[in-house]
Amino acid sequence: MPRCRCAAGGQLPFRDVRWEEVARVISYDPFYRTLYKKNITEYQLIFKHGVSANTLHRMKHGETITLKTLDTLCFILDCPVSDVIEYRRDAE
């Protein structure tokens, strides 16, 4: 397994993680539940709040989004991060 060097001079093992693997463990299911609870549509996010349609497409297909986008969605929806994404240890 590859190793990385830490500042203390020791070596720590790390795993080469691919974005496809990360996307599988992050779920946007809470986002869609939050939209429903707050009675907000994707149309409103795009045309009233300026969220990119491409961002919503990426989320719908389980692809990654940036932390800036996550922050923006939390601001618009007035909710914590856990109401937009959730971490799933195993692909469920």
Residue pairs with C-beta under 8 A, 6 or more apart in sequence:
1 13
1 14
1 15
2 13
2 14
2 16
3 11
3 12
3 13
3 14
4 11
4 12
4 13
4 14
5 11
6 12
19 64
22 64
23 62
23 63
23 64
24 62
24 91
25 87
25 88
25 89
25 90
25 91
26 62
26 64
26 85
26 86
26 87
26 88
27 62
27 85
27 86
27 87
27 88
27 92
28 59
28 60
28 62
28 84
28 85
29 86
30 82
30 83
30 84
30 85
30 86
31 59
31 73
31 83
31 84
31 85
33 83
34 77
34 79
34 83
34 84
35 41
35 42
35 45
35 77
38 77
38 79
40 77
42 56
45 51
45 56
45 76
46 52
46 53
46 56
49 76
51 72
51 73
51 76
55 65
55 69
58 64
58 65
59 65
70 81
70 84
70 85
73 84
74 80
74 81
74 83
74 84
77 83
77 84
